[in-house]
Amino acid sequence: MRLTSKHHYLDHNATSPVADSVNDWISKGDFFFGNANSRHSSGQKSQKIINTTKNLLLKKISHLQGESNLFFHSGATEGINTIVKGFWEAHPNGLFLFSEIDHKLCFALSNWGEKKSFKSQFFGVNEDGSPDLEGLEKLLDSNKNRPILLNYLWANNETGVIWDQSLLNDLKAKHQGLVIHVDAAQSIGKIEFPFKHEQCIDFATYSGHKFGAFKGVGWTYTRSIEFPGLIEGGGDQGLRGGTPNTEGIYSIYLALEELEKKIDFVHLDNVYHKIQSSLQALEPLIKCYGCTGQGGNTLLLSHPRINSDIQIAAFDMAGIQLSAGSACSSGSSLPNHVARALGASTDEAKRVIRLSWDYRIKNSEVEEIIDIFKNVWAKF
Ligand SMILES: Cc1ncc(COP(=O)(O)O)c(C=O)c1O
């Protein structure tokens, strides 16, 4: 996406610019100032916006309409903290399972739990970025007698690889008491509509700013609301205290409606193949992680010579904004943990760049982006 006359923005998996409809609405200044918990008409207007958004999300992302529910929060980090800490509170002997290519927040939660004697473990992945099901099954079998919460990433933030949710039905049937949370923070804009959560999913968490809504707002879908909330203070069915972020919630409504109208998955795939093949032709020794020809919006590449930090600075000066992986590891020179898990050596993982775009990218931009790559890489 062309953000200014100078820059192509290729860091959509970190965060996306707001959707046009959100921009238009902000510029009108037509905000919902009433507290949705107030009984007067301004408060009720806010409540109505929240209910409308909630209904839209339940319709779009859940096929368990009668049974399902959701609560809003500040984004996936809070949502996942709520589910994992709530699980440990309810089951102090419970095991939190996540994969070695999950978002760094899962590793942070695991470290937090360890200090409180809560148990967690990660399972491995295959070189194509899919989950190592055999390894996961073994872990489930050897922990049969304890409650287990499995965190299952739907679309990977570093590679864009999509995990098949239908595999979960079998796992759930075999392992009684298994609770499944899907980290769906990156899924909107990557998974074709209509969204189909598998019947066995207990929770799924989303962030608005990944698809054109505001930062600081997200939601978690729940099959049942019988779990402890993290933030006390009443609020959303007692699950999340605090005055609801009505503006943020409305931005989700607008951004989602716009994305569904405008997104063209064939175009996204064409852009993917064009960029991947052109960059591979420019530099045949680049390695691509999780690239199985799947298409999508994300490429994770390792250059044979140039370190990530140098590339990020050089591309920024030349007019492309990209990253070395998830936002929390950019700014540090740590090797990308997802590339490592997918077979990169430590050095290769230090030379990784991630390109991620969204439905707004134009073919004319793609040509300009490839030209810039040609010029920047030729300098090293
Ligand atoms: C897969 C995944 N999960 C969780 C998060 C955390 O989302 P947020 O920063 O919106 O809280 C991110 C953000 O990059 C993500 O990519």
PDBQT file of the ligand as one rigid body, heavy atoms in Angstrom, charges set to zero:
ROOT
HETATM    1  C1  LIG A 401      -0.471 -13.958  15.757  1.00  0.00    +0.000 C 
HETATM    2  C2  LIG A 401      -0.534 -12.797  16.697  1.00  0.00    +0.000 A 
HETATM    3  N1  LIG A 401      -1.057 -12.957  17.926  1.00  0.00    +0.000 NA
HETATM    4  C3  LIG A 401      -1.161 -11.952  18.791  1.00  0.00    +0.000 A 
HETATM    5  C4  LIG A 401      -0.707 -10.695  18.478  1.00  0.00    +0.000 A 
HETATM    6  C5  LIG A 401      -0.842  -9.580  19.470  1.00  0.00    +0.000 C 
HETATM    7  O1  LIG A 401      -1.736  -8.628  18.966  1.00  0.00    +0.000 OA
HETATM    8  P1  LIG A 401      -1.836  -7.148  19.577  1.00  0.00    +0.000 P 
HETATM    9  O2  LIG A 401      -0.473  -6.552  19.426  1.00  0.00    +0.000 OA
HETATM   10  O3  LIG A 401      -2.847  -6.476  18.738  1.00  0.00    +0.000 OA
HETATM   11  O4  LIG A 401      -2.239  -7.268  20.986  1.00  0.00    +0.000 OA
HETATM   12  C6  LIG A 401      -0.138 -10.469  17.230  1.00  0.00    +0.000 A 
HETATM   13  C7  LIG A 401       0.419  -9.160  16.860  1.00  0.00    +0.000 C 
HETATM   14  O5  LIG A 401       1.318  -9.034  16.077  1.00  0.00    +0.000 OA
HETATM   15  C8  LIG A 401      -0.062 -11.543  16.309  1.00  0.00    +0.000 A 
HETATM   16  O6  LIG A 401       0.469 -11.381  15.101  1.00  0.00    +0.000 OA
ENDROOT
TORSDOF 0
